[in-house]
Amino acid sequence: MNYSEIAFSDAAKDLQEKYGSRNAYEQREKLHVVDGFTENETLFISDQDHFYMASTGLNGYPYIQHRGGPKGFIKVLDNHRIAFIDFSGNKQYISAGNIETNPKVALIMISYPHKARLKLYANARIIQQSEDPILFAQVDFSGYKHRTERMIVLDIEAYDWNCPQHITPRYTAEEIELAFASQRQYIADLEQNNKQLKAELLNLKEN
């Protein structure tokens, strides 16, 4: 499905017309038709360590939840489906409860270092570990300490890349450590050389 078919309500289109962006988006709607993920989306999703997911309860209020884990905890099953382990948390079950009554969800995935943002619409399905052990073997993250409560599979209806404007680059401690590794090694080498020179100088003075 075209992303615009879901995202652009009649009210949104009226506002686009009012503020001068409707023609551009109308042309884009005709051209921007995708059938599943490309390699670009697959690599981006597989590299994420977090995302934000919105679901809607019976009270009509949307609920936005942050989901996090180690890089690679979001698994791309094919070019129309992604899945992840629902790690045990505070046991409020707001998102899970919303999905039970309304499977439609929206996601935003962000790479802060690259100032890239992917938006997705999906239908969510909750699957217990015992119901599909083969799927569990695909999505389980054995290298990460966690307790599995359930699996969530997202059937992707549409997606689109968002503009990078106003995304402030942020970096994890691991990324910072990697970026400065060569400088730290350079400083360590200088300190070692300095220590050796001091020892040689002291030895010359003593002799």
Stockholm file with secondary structure:
# STOCKHOLM 1.0

chainA/1-207         MNYSEIAFSDAAKDLQEKYGSRNAYEQREKLHVVDGFTENETLFISDQDHFYMASTGLNGYPYIQHRGGPKGFIKVLDNHRIAFIDFSGNKQYISAGNIETNPKVALIMISYPHKARLKLYANARIIQQSEDPILFAQVDFSGYKHRTERMIVLDIEAYDWNCPQHITPRYTAEEIELAFASQRQYIADLEQNNKQLKAELLNLKEN
#=GR chainA/1-207 SS CCHHHHHCCHHHHHHHHHHTCHHHHHHHHHHCCCCSCCHHHHHHHHTCSEEEEEEECTTSCEEEEEEECSTTCSEEEETTEEEEEEECCSSCCHHHHHHHHCCEEEEEEEETTTTEEEEEEEEEEEECGGGCHHHHHHHCCTTSCCCEEEEEEEEEEEEEEECCTTCCCCCCHHHHHHHTHHHHHHHHHHHHHHHHHHHHHHHHHHC
#=GC SS_cons         CCHHHHHCCHHHHHHHHHHTCHHHHHHHHHHCCCCSCCHHHHHHHHTCSEEEEEEECTTSCEEEEEEECSTTCSEEEETTEEEEEEECCSSCCHHHHHHHHCCEEEEEEEETTTTEEEEEEEEEEEECGGGCHHHHHHHCCTTSCCCEEEEEEEEEEEEEEECCTTCCCCCCHHHHHHHTHHHHHHHHHHHHHHHHHHHHHHHHHHC
//
